[in-house]
Amino acid sequence: MQVTCTFTLSWSLSLTMIHCNLETIPKSVGMLRNLETLILSMNNLSYLPDAIGNLEKLRILDLSHNNVVEFPAQIGKLQKLRRLYVGQKQGPSNCTIPAEIGNLSSLEKLYTINAYKRNGNIVTEEIEKLTHLKTLTIAELKREDGVALCLSLQKLSNLCSLAIRSTDIIDLQSFPSGPPFLQKLCLHGPLERVPHWISCLYSLVRVSFVQSCLRDDPMQCLQDLPNLLSLEFSKAYEGEELCFKAGGFPRLKMLYLQKLKELRWLRVEQGALPHLVDLSIILCHNLEELPLGIEHLHNLGKFRLIGMSDSLIEILWNEYVELGRYSKIAHIPLVEIPDLRYSRIGGHGIALDAALRFIYH
């Protein structure tokens, strides 16, 4: 749908048009000079008019879930802009930004942008000028970009949330130390190893590794983070064993392991993960047995085991259904093993479809 109307609400402070099938934005949008919030997410926009630069009071611009491929240079006039959301409807972001993005001195949140400008140069020089930035998601990095990116991010001392997406192996070892106040970190793409500086980010609350192809056990680098609450590995580890050492992960509450195709054993030493509440192991087809030491997780409230091999299902059926040997998991209030058709709430174990319906509904 094309919008051809002329805006007359010159004193409007906010304009929201979500899921309206918009294909273009009329130039007359530039007449809304008092606009502070412009939300146009979930449309079919592919570009912005130059008139967007007239909205000098704009604080929030949301173009997420559109098809915008580049911004006009006039975006650099939005000196009061604090939040800029972009990103494609499907697939990785290919939205390029002009050099003028570095003029947005008030910007606090920026995602998801392509790592390269329209001239083919990497955008790191512009990013390092955004010294008030707290949230950044950057995509389409190439193998050789790691050093430049680390040097730029080192200057963003206010950064609290960082997501890096790449299909190439990138070297992120060049940080002397990471952003000191970083709380959330998502690394999406292949890595040669866990960046060493992560172990020094004492403010980290949430860490995600996705498609990272790690070969060495990453837990040693992560286990001493004092404030880490959530940890996710999705298609991120290619080793056969993960070991949680005694005293490791002192505050972790949620552990999510998915599609670790080579994982055979998961070991939990006594004293590890003392506050873990939620453990999910999903589609780890080579896992040979329940996590060794799961009985040490005294605060575990929910345990999910989904998508296991036939051999493990047979072992679990014999142990936990036919023989009633629940001792290792007896302390866990909620256990879900859909492949086994086994579920338990409290002290009641049932190997029936009805039990699953009771849990999920």
N, C-alpha and C positions, 0 to 999 in steps of 0.2 A: 504494500500500500504506500503510495506517495502522499505526502502532506503538502498541500499547496496553499493552505490558509495563511493569513497574515496574523501574527500574534498582536493582540491589543492589550494584554494584561501586563502593561509595562511596569507595574509595581509588584508583580508576583515575586515571591521569595523562593518558591519551590515548584517544580514541574516534574511530574512522574508519568511516564508512558511505558508500561511494561507489557510485553506480549501483544503488541498492537500491529505486528507485521510491517513496521516502518521500514522503508527502503532508503529514504532520503530525509534529511533535515532541511527545512527551508532556510534561506539566508536571513529571513526576517527574525529568526531566533536571536539574532544579535541585538534586536530592539529591547530584549528583556534585560536591561542593564542592571537591575536590582536583584537578579536571580542569584541565589546562593546554593541551591541544590537542583541538579538536573540528572534525573534517573531515566535512562533509556535502555535498560537491559532487556534481553530476550527479544530482540527484533532482528531485522535483516539489513542493518546499516553496514555500508562498506567504506564510507569516508565521512569526514566532518567538513562543513563549510568553513571558509576562512573567517566568517562572521563570528565564529565561536570565540575569537579573540576579544570581542567587545564585552564579553561577560566578565568584567574585571572584578566583580564581587563574588564570583563563583567559588564555593568552598568544596563542593562534592560533585564529581562527574563520574557517573556509572554507565559504562558502555559494555559491560560484561555480557557474554553470550550473544555477541553480534559477529559480523564478519569484517570489522574494521581492519584494514591492512596498513594504514599509515595515518599520522596526524599532520595537520598543516603547521607550518612554522609559527603561526599566530597563537598556538597553544602556550607559547612562552610568555604571553602577556598576562596570563592568569596568575598574578602574583600572590593571590590569597588562597589558591587552590590547596587543599589539604589532603584530599583523597581522590585518587584516580584509579578507576577499575576498568580494565580492558580484558580481552580474551576471546577466543573463538568459540563458536557453537560446538564444534567437534574438532578433536585433535589438538595438537600443540599450538600455541600462539605464534602467529607470524606477523604480528602488528609491530611495525617499525616506528621509531620515534625520531623526531628531528633533533638537531643539536640544541635547539632552544629549550628543550626540556630541562636543561641545567639552570634555567632562569627561575624555576618554580621553587623559590627559596622557602616557602611555607609548607611544602609537600611532606606529608607524614606517612601516607600509605600509597604504594604503587604496585599494581599487579594486574595481569601478567603481561610482561613486555618481551619482545624479541631482543636478544643480546646485540643485534646489529642494526645500525642506522641505515637509511635508504642508500647512502653512498658506499655501503659495504664495510665501513669501519665499526669496530666494537664500541659499545655505548658507555664503557666504563668511565671515560673522562667526564661525561655528563652526570653519571650517577654519583660520583664522589663529591659533586657540588651540592647535592641534596642533603645537607648536614642535619636537617631536622627529621629525616626519614626514619620511621619506626618499623614499617612493614615493607618488604620487597619480595616479589616473585619474578624471577628472570629465567627465560627459556631459550632453547636452541643454541646453547653454548657449544663451542668446538674444542677439540683437544688442546689446542695451543692457547686457549683463553684463560686458563687457570691462574697464571701468575698475575696478569693484568686485573682480573676480577678480585683476587685477594688483596692486592694493593689498594684498590678502590674501596672495597668494603672496610678495610682497616680504618678509613677516615670517617666512617659512619658510626660514631660512638653512641648514638641514640637508638641503634637498630635493636628491635626486640623480637622480630619474626622474620625469618629468611627461608625462602624456598628456591632451590636451584634445580633446573631441569635440563637434561642433556641426553643425547643419544650416543655421544662420543665419550670415551674415557677421558676425564679431565683431572688434572693435577691440582688438588686443593691444599697442598702441603706448604704453600708459600706464606701463609699467615704466620707472623711471629706469635700472635695470639689472636683469637677470634674477637668479634664484637663483645665487649665486656658485659653488656646487659642483655644478651640474647637469651630469650626464653623458649622460643619455638624454632626448630630447625628441621627442614625436610630436604633430603638429598635424593633426587629422582634421576637415576641414570647410573651407568657403570663407573665404578671407582677401583683404583688399584688397591687401595687400603683405606681404612678409616682415617680421616684427617687427624693428625696428632693433637691439634689445638682444641679439639672438642673436649678433651679431658680437663681442660682449664676453664671451661665455661660453667662456672658454678651457679649461674642463674637459670640454666636450662631446666625447663619443666617438661617439655615434650620433644621427642626426637623420632623421626621416621626415615627409614632407608627403603627405597623402592627400586627394584631392578638394579641393585648395586653390584651384583656379581662378586661379592667379597669372598675370599678364599681362606683367610685367617680368622680365627675366632675373634669377633669384635668386642666381646664383653669386657676384656681387660681394660680397654680404653674408655669404657663407659661406666664401669661398675662403681667408681668412687664419686660420681656426680651427686652432690648432697641433696639437690632439690628435684631430681628427675622423678616425675610421676607417671609418665606414659612413654612406652617404647614399642615401636612397630618395625618389623622386618617383613617385607613383602617381595618375594622373588629376589632377595637381597643377599643371600648367603649360600655358598656352594660347598661348604664343608660337611663332614659327616656327624660332627658332634658340637654341641653348645654346652658350656659349663658355667654355672653361676656359683662363684666362690663364696665361702663363708664371709659374712660382713658386707658383701657387695649389694649395691642397689638399696640403700637404707630406707628410701622413701617411696620406691616404685609401687604403684598401685595397679597399673594396667600393662600387661604384656601380650602382644599380638604377633603371632608367627604364622605367616601364610606363604604357601607355595615354595617352601624351602626343599627343593626337589631331591637333594642328596642327604638331608638330615636323617640320621638313624638313631641317635641317642640324644637325650636332653637330660642333663644332670644338675641337680640342685643340692648343694652342700648345706649342711645344717648351719643356720645362721644367715643364709642368703635370703634375699627378698622377704624380709620380715613383715612388711606391710602390704604384700601383694594381695589384691582383692579379686582381680579378674584375669584369668589366663585362658587364651584362645589359641588353639593349634588347628590350622585349617589347611587342608590339601597338602599335607606333608606325607606323601605317599610311601616313602621309604622308612618312616618311623617304625621301629621294631617293638617298642613297648611303651607303657606309660612313662612319663618323666620320672627318672630315678630320684628319689628324695622328695616327691610331691607331698609326702606325709609331713615334711618339715614346714610346709607353708600353712601355718596355723590360722592365719587370717584370711585365707582364700575363701571367697564367698561364691565364686562362679567359675566353673571349669567346663570349657567346650572343646570337644574333640570331633572334628568334622572332616570327612573325605579321607579316610584311612585305607590302607591296603587290606586285601582280603585276609592275608595271614595275621595281621594285627587284630582284625575284627574277630577272627576265630579264637585267638588267644584270649581276648577280652571276654568273649562270650563264655568260654569255659571257666574263666577265673571269676567273673563278676556276676554272671547270671546263673549258670548251672551249679557252680560250687559255692556261690554266695560269699566269696572272699572280698569283702568291701573295705578291708582295714586301711588300705592306702588312701582311699578317697572318702572314707566314712565321715570325716570331719567337715567335708565341703557341703554347704547347704544346698547348692544347686549344681547338678551335674547333667550335661547334655551330650549324649553320644548318639546322634540320629542314625548313623550307619549301623549301629548295633541294635537299633530299636530299643535302646535302654535309656531311661531317664530316672532321676531320683531327686526328690525334694525332701529335705530333712532326712529322716531315717527310713524312708519308704522307697524301695527300688522296684520298678515295674518294667517288664520287657514287653510292652504293648504299645501299639500305635496310639491308644487313648492317652497314654502318659505324655506323649509328645504334644498331642493336641492340648492337653491341660497346661503344659508349660508355655506354649507359644500363643495360646489364646486365653 
